């Protein structure tokens, strides 16, 4: 059976486990105990002679943990899941059983191909907790497998995260690096402060600014997918054109343990919108930003959330929606799974069973009797009932129609996740004549607004590329028109 990742952004769903809220990410760093700040972390390579170790963890323990992580990855590669499950602590055991672990791994390799080698590993230590992060080369992508071990050597966290492919990072032609200054920032309220980077034009006094809002799941500040970093491209292109840009690591990446601890209460607001609004508030107080000229640019789920963010922040200068779904999320999930199941021209018995299951889950979402007590495993993506109940109350198209601020809606016509026919067509029908709205599509661009060829599919996300220059141009022209011109 071909396992599928039916999410608005590949690798975007929360395929991570952590015990009792103890692990969280530290910006771009791997997960760590929840009481640890980035400055308190000790990071080193797997050579125990490289860096002195804190007294709580011996060099022997460090070596053992690194060796154990390597061995456990080998078990995952051979689909020998029982030895991995045997290492889980009590909280991990509650969160993930053999079926879920198998599904997560199969979903992973269905898009990345087989594991070719474990390239390198690093570790971060705090007291009795240790994180081993292993860069792994698969056939189609590089991933980091992160394992957190507690004081007893038990596995208390397991994360799969996209990683930049060594040697393929390039700078797109529209980025003028010598014009850009970057500042590391932190914003938000405890316990969910978020790290990010604000770039702004060199030698500029005050400029208009943009907040980039991610798709679903634990995205980093660059919205990294395989070797691609669409948010880094957007930030570089817009900053080169005279705009400040804030991009940040998402709550479900930085504070994974805390989110999991209260997973039943997660909504579109707590996953995405609340932090985007805090990012806007942060920008408005920054010395380099014109406070009345702040925009929100959302991608995928972030684009779906953008009208609601703008409704709550009417002072925004405008919003840009990149591949924003106009239809209910559960309908897209079913459509994506159906598309991917038929991609090779053959729907197996197992795939048919999977389709039947997701159809039942989607019907459950639409059932008026859906309640907060409905188990998450009866619903799409395993997301809790509250998530879907909250989405019922939010119609992004209706909200957008009521907005008076400038809006730009962009769509890649080869996008199979948020589609030209199903979503962009509805946006055009409902908002196409509105004087404050501009819509534009691109014939050869995919969900990442990168060029693709042949039959659309997730494998093209694993090919290095950049956000197309035409998209940067369209956004820059919109932003300049909205604020009266920026040189």
Buried (B, 14 or more C-beta within 10 A) or exposed (E): EBBBBBBBBBBBBBBBBBBBBBBBBBBBBBBBBBEBEBEEBBBBEBEBEEEEBEEEBEEEBBEBBBEBBBEBBBBBBEEEBEEBBEBBBEBBBEBBEEEBBBBBBBBBBBBBBEBBEBEBBBBBBBBBBBBBBBBBBBEBBBBBBBBBBBEEBBBBBBBBBBBBBEEEEEEBEBBBEEBBBBEEBEBBEEEBBBBBBBBBBEEBEBBBBBBBBBBBBBBBBBBBBBBBBBBBBBBBBBBBBBBBBBBBBBBBBBBBBBBBBEBEEBBBBBBBBBBBBBBBBBBBEBEBBBBEBBBBBBBBBBBBBBBBBBBBBEEBBBBBBBBBBBBBBBBBBBBBBBBBBEBEEEBEEEBEEBBEEBEEBBEBBEEEEBEEEBEBEBBBBBBBBBBBBBBEEBBBBEBBEEBEBBBBBBBBBBBBBBBBEBBBBBBBEBBEEBEEBBBBBBEEBBBBBBBBEEEBBBBBBBBBBBBBEBBBEBBBBBBBBBBEEBE
